[in-house]
Amino acid sequence: MIARTVLAAIAALLVATQVIRNAVVASLADRRPVVAASFWSAHPAVEISSAMTWIAEAARDNRAVPASTFPVMARAAAKDPLAPEPYLVRGVRAEVAGDGATAQAAFEAAQWRDPRSLPAAYFLADRYFRTGDVRRGLDEVAGLSRLAPNGPATIGPYLAAYARNPAAWPALRSMFRANPELASPTLGALAANMATVPAVLALADWREKPVGAPWLPRLLETLTNAGQYAKARAIWARASGASAEELIHDASFGDKVAPPPFNWALTASGVGLAERQAGGRLHVIFYGQQDGILASQLLLLQPGAYRLSMQLMGDPARAKLLNWSVWCDKAAAPIASATLDAAARGMRFDVPSGCDAQWLKLSGSSGDISQQVDVTIAALRLERVNRGA
């Protein structure tokens, strides 16, 4: 079963990468092997294509590959010594049989015949990693990234599996320096798993703040979902250069670079539009047709009393359709809520013990009759106050 599965994967890759001298026969062999066989059945291109078809059909039908397949491959190899496919199949057979040395020699022979062979690079990388030849393994992976369609994105998960081993980190750092396009997809795959977060932190290049790196939001989401709020905030601050002392980030609505959740997540959807404006302002349009969140940020406030205040420009009557609320993360109900016009006069709230992270949300609530709200918020301020003051 393992052999059939591996050979099926090989077949899918090889049929698309055959290199044949005779263009006419090669074209027929790839697309119409039966016609090609009637035209020139003994041509090596026809024999290779037919053999690969038999392998694929056997895998599809969950049966053993016909014994006659491999002699056909051997004849094709003798007739066309530059064809890589017979050597790849020979390598897979040896691999399944537990003969690693023969498998590696066959894969190397296939790659010598076709340096752009994707299967050869893949199986050689696997062989080199298994035998501890890290340098050559990573060289093959780098080659795969150049050969494969959308190569870096394809190779990222493969490298991420290898990066689970801390012993591989020095070699991977060197590889990323030489092939920086491979770093981001690999780190992205690692960032999605809490168990591999240490690998992300070890392999990321912190010499340049990776504030815009695609893997950073995924890493922050993984950590916050696991309740690792302080660690997530520290990594975010390290990447963005934000102050560790601030209660709320970007109260002046000027930071368009640092990612959520510790910076503003602003909406542009069927609910409405929230956008930064010059002069430290947030312009908000609520369409009034559906409920939803217009702006939000994750805070890490210590237990205690706080006051949120701001300036409001726009129609205060319609501003009642908007409200600020504070939620403990993963809670079913807010710990505080106030309409926007009331919050503009000062919104007091208490953070209880056990509420390690809090969402500050600006939301819109639709009514029976749709009413559009267009307001601007400025001079936003969050401060800690004495209880009862």
C-alpha positions in Angstrom: 0.0 0.0 0.0 2.8 2.4 0.9 4.6 1.6 -2.4 1.5 2.2 -4.5 0.8 5.5 -2.7 4.4 6.7 -3.2 4.5 5.6 -6.8 1.2 7.3 -7.5 2.6 10.6 -6.2 5.7 10.0 -8.4 3.5 9.4 -11.4 1.6 12.6 -11.0 4.9 14.6 -10.9 6.8 12.8 -13.6 4.2 12.7 -16.3 4.4 16.6 -16.3 8.2 16.7 -16.3 9.3 14.2 -19.0 12.2 15.4 -21.2 12.3 13.5 -24.5 14.4 14.2 -27.6 11.8 13.3 -30.2 9.3 16.1 -30.0 6.5 14.4 -32.0 6.7 11.2 -30.2 7.1 13.0 -26.9 4.0 15.0 -27.4 2.0 11.9 -28.3 3.4 10.0 -25.4 2.5 12.6 -22.9 -1.0 13.2 -24.2 -2.0 10.1 -26.1 0.2 7.1 -25.2 -2.0 4.6 -27.1 -1.6 6.6 -30.3 2.1 7.1 -29.7 2.5 3.3 -29.2 0.9 2.6 -32.5 3.2 5.1 -34.1 6.4 3.8 -32.5 5.8 1.4 -29.6 9.5 0.8 -28.9 10.4 4.5 -28.5 11.6 5.2 -25.0 9.2 8.1 -24.6 6.3 5.8 -25.3 7.7 3.1 -22.9 8.1 5.6 -20.1 4.7 7.2 -20.6 3.0 3.8 -20.8 4.8 2.6 -17.7 3.9 5.7 -15.8 0.3 5.3 -16.9 0.3 1.7 -15.6 1.7 2.8 -12.3 -1.0 5.6 -11.9 -3.8 3.2 -12.9 -2.6 0.6 -10.4 -2.5 3.2 -7.6 -6.0 4.5 -8.6 -7.4 1.0 -8.5 -5.6 0.0 -5.3 -3.8 -2.9 -6.8 -0.2 -3.9 -7.3 1.8 -2.4 -10.1 2.1 -5.0 -13.0 5.4 -6.8 -12.8 6.0 -6.0 -16.5 6.1 -2.3 -15.7 9.7 -2.3 -14.4 11.4 -4.2 -17.2 9.8 -1.6 -19.6 11.3 1.1 -17.5 14.7 -0.6 -17.6 14.5 -0.9 -21.4 13.6 2.7 -21.7 16.5 3.7 -19.5 18.9 1.7 -21.7 17.5 3.3 -24.9 17.4 6.8 -23.5 20.1 7.1 -20.8 19.2 10.8 -20.3 15.6 10.1 -19.2 15.3 10.7 -15.5 12.0 8.8 -14.9 13.3 5.2 -14.8 15.9 6.2 -12.1 13.2 7.9 -10.0 11.0 4.8 -10.1 14.1 2.7 -9.3 14.8 5.0 -6.4 11.3 4.7 -5.0 11.4 0.9 -5.3 14.6 0.9 -3.4 13.3 3.3 -0.8 10.2 1.2 -0.1 12.5 -1.9 0.1 14.6 -0.2 2.7 17.7 0.1 0.5 18.5 3.8 1.2 21.9 3.7 -0.5 20.5 2.5 -3.8 17.6 4.9 -3.6 19.9 7.9 -3.1 22.2 6.8 -6.0 19.1 6.5 -8.2 17.7 9.9 -7.3 21.1 11.5 -7.8 21.3 9.8 -11.2 17.9 11.2 -12.1 18.9 14.7 -11.1 22.1 14.5 -13.1 19.9 13.7 -16.1 17.4 16.4 -15.4 18.7 19.1 -13.0 15.2 20.7 -13.1 13.4 17.5 -12.0 11.1 18.4 -9.1 10.7 14.7 -7.9 14.5 14.2 -7.9 15.0 17.3 -5.7 12.2 16.3 -3.4 13.4 12.8 -2.8 17.0 13.8 -2.5 16.1 16.4 0.1 14.3 13.7 2.0 17.2 11.3 1.8 19.8 13.9 2.8 17.7 15.0 5.8 17.3 11.3 6.9 21.0 10.7 6.7 21.9 13.9 8.6 23.3 15.7 5.6 21.6 19.0 6.5 23.5 21.2 4.1 22.8 19.2 1.0 19.2 18.7 2.2 18.6 22.5 2.4 20.3 23.0 -0.9 17.8 20.7 -2.5 14.9 22.5 -0.7 16.1 25.8 -2.0 16.2 24.3 -5.5 12.7 23.0 -5.1 11.5 26.5 -4.2 12.9 27.8 -7.5 11.5 25.0 -9.6 8.0 24.5 -8.1 5.1 26.7 -9.0 4.6 29.2 -6.2 7.7 27.6 -4.8 8.3 29.4 -1.5 4.7 29.0 -0.4 4.8 25.3 -1.4 8.1 24.7 0.4 7.3 26.6 3.6 5.3 23.8 5.3 8.0 21.3 4.4 10.7 23.5 6.0 8.4 24.1 9.0 8.3 20.4 9.7 12.1 20.3 9.7 12.3 23.4 11.9 10.6 21.6 14.8 14.0 20.3 15.7 16.1 23.0 17.4 19.3 21.4 16.1 18.2 22.5 12.6 17.9 26.2 13.6 21.5 27.3 12.8 21.3 25.7 9.3 17.9 27.3 8.7 19.1 30.7 9.7 21.9 30.4 7.2 19.5 29.2 4.5 17.1 32.2 5.2 20.0 34.6 4.9 20.8 33.1 1.5 17.2 32.6 0.4 15.1 35.3 2.3 12.0 34.5 0.2 11.7 31.1 2.1 11.7 32.7 5.6 8.2 34.2 5.6 6.2 31.1 4.5 8.2 28.9 6.8 7.6 31.2 9.8 4.0 31.5 8.8 3.5 27.7 9.0 5.4 27.6 12.3 3.4 30.5 13.8 0.1 28.6 13.4 1.1 26.0 16.0 1.7 26.8 19.7 4.2 24.0 19.9 6.4 25.7 17.3 6.2 29.3 18.5 9.8 29.0 20.0 11.0 28.1 16.5 9.5 31.4 15.1 11.2 33.4 17.8 14.5 31.7 17.2 14.4 32.0 13.4 12.9 35.4 12.8 15.3 38.2 11.9 14.8 40.8 14.6 17.5 43.1 13.4 14.9 44.7 11.2 11.5 45.0 13.0 9.2 42.5 11.3 6.2 44.7 12.0 4.7 44.1 8.5 5.7 40.4 8.3 2.7 38.2 7.3 3.6 35.6 10.0 3.3 38.1 12.9 -0.5 38.4 13.0 -0.8 34.6 12.8 1.7 34.3 15.7 -0.2 36.8 17.8 -3.5 35.0 17.1 -2.0 31.7 18.2 -0.7 33.1 21.4 -3.8 35.0 22.3 -6.0 32.1 21.6 -3.9 30.1 24.0 -4.2 32.8 26.7 -0.6 33.9 26.4 -1.5 37.6 26.3 1.6 39.1 27.9 3.9 37.1 25.7 2.0 38.1 22.6 2.0 41.8 23.6 5.8 41.7 24.3 6.4 40.1 20.8 4.1 42.7 19.2 5.9 45.5 21.0 9.3 44.2 20.0 8.3 44.1 16.4 6.5 47.4 16.3 8.6 49.4 18.7 5.5 50.3 20.8 5.8 51.4 24.4 5.2 48.7 27.0 3.7 51.3 29.4 0.8 52.6 27.3 -2.7 51.6 28.3 -4.1 51.9 24.8 -2.1 52.0 21.6 -2.5 54.6 18.9 -5.0 56.8 20.7 -4.2 59.5 18.1 -5.1 57.0 15.2 -1.8 57.5 13.4 -0.2 54.1 13.4 -1.1 52.4 10.1 1.7 49.8 10.4 1.5 47.8 13.6 -1.0 44.9 13.3 -4.0 44.1 15.4 -4.9 42.9 17.9 -2.9 45.4 20.0 -3.4 48.1 17.4 -6.8 49.1 16.0 -8.6 46.7 13.7 -10.8 49.0 11.6 -13.8 48.0 9.6 -14.6 48.5 5.9 -17.6 46.3 5.3 -21.3 46.2 5.0 -21.5 47.4 8.6 -19.8 50.7 7.8 -16.4 52.3 7.6 -13.8 53.3 10.2 -10.8 55.2 8.9 -7.9 57.2 10.3 -7.8 60.9 9.5 -5.1 63.5 9.9 -5.0 65.4 13.1 -5.4 62.4 15.4 -9.0 61.6 14.4 -11.1 58.5 13.6 -13.8 59.0 11.0 -16.7 56.5 11.4 -19.6 55.9 9.1 -22.3 53.4 10.3 -24.7 52.4 7.5 -27.4 51.4 10.0 -28.5 48.3 8.1 -26.8 45.6 10.2 -25.2 45.3 13.6 -21.4 45.0 13.8 -18.0 46.1 15.1 -16.4 49.2 13.5 -13.2 49.4 15.6 -11.6 47.2 18.2 -8.3 46.7 20.1 -7.1 44.2 22.6 -5.9 45.8 25.9 -4.0 44.3 28.8 -5.3 46.4 31.8 -4.6 45.4 35.3 -7.6 45.0 37.7 -8.9 48.4 38.7 -11.0 51.4 37.7 -10.5 53.2 34.4 -12.0 56.1 32.4 -12.4 56.4 28.7 -13.0 59.9 27.2 -12.9 61.6 23.8 -14.2 64.4 21.7 -17.2 63.7 19.4 -17.9 65.6 16.2 -21.2 64.9 14.4 -24.9 64.5 15.2 -25.0 63.5 18.9 -28.6 62.2 18.5 -27.6 59.7 15.8 -24.4 58.9 17.7 -26.6 57.0 20.2 -26.7 54.2 17.6 -23.0 53.7 18.2 -21.5 52.4 21.5 -18.2 51.7 23.2 -18.0 48.4 25.2 -15.3 46.6 27.1 -15.2 42.8 27.1 -13.0 40.3 28.9 -11.5 38.1 26.2 -13.7 35.2 25.4 -16.5 36.5 27.6 -20.2 36.2 26.6 -21.1 39.7 27.8 -19.3 43.1 28.3 -18.2 44.4 31.6 -19.1 47.9 30.5 -21.0 49.6 27.7 -22.0 53.2 26.9 -23.5 54.9 23.8 -21.0 57.0 21.9 -22.5 60.3 23.0 -22.4 59.2 26.7 -18.9 57.9 26.4 -17.8 61.3 25.0 -18.6 62.7 28.4 -16.5 60.0 30.1 -17.1 56.3 30.4 -16.1 54.7 33.7 -15.5 50.9 34.1 -13.9 48.4 36.4 -11.6 45.6 35.2 -12.2 42.6 37.6 -9.6 40.1 38.8 -9.2 37.2 36.4 -9.8 39.4 33.3 -6.4 39.2 31.9 -7.1 40.8 28.5 -9.9 43.1 27.4 -11.5 44.0 24.1 -12.4 47.7 23.6 -15.0 47.7 20.8 -16.8 50.4 18.9 -20.0 48.9 17.5 -23.1 50.0 15.7 -26.7 48.8 16.4 -29.3 49.0 13.7 -32.9 50.0 14.3 -36.2 49.3 12.7 -35.5 52.2 10.3 -32.0 52.4 8.8 -30.2 55.5 9.9 -26.7 56.4 8.7 -24.4 57.8 11.3 -21.4 59.9 10.3 -19.2 61.0 13.2 -15.5 61.8 14.0 -13.7 60.9 17.2 -10.7 62.8 18.4 -8.7 63.3 21.6 -9.3 59.7 22.7 -7.9 59.0 26.2 -7.8 56.1 28.5 -6.6 56.6 32.1 -6.6 54.7 35.4 -8.5 56.3 38.2 -9.1 55.7 41.9 -12.1 53.6 42.7 -14.9 55.8 43.9 -13.3 59.0 42.7 
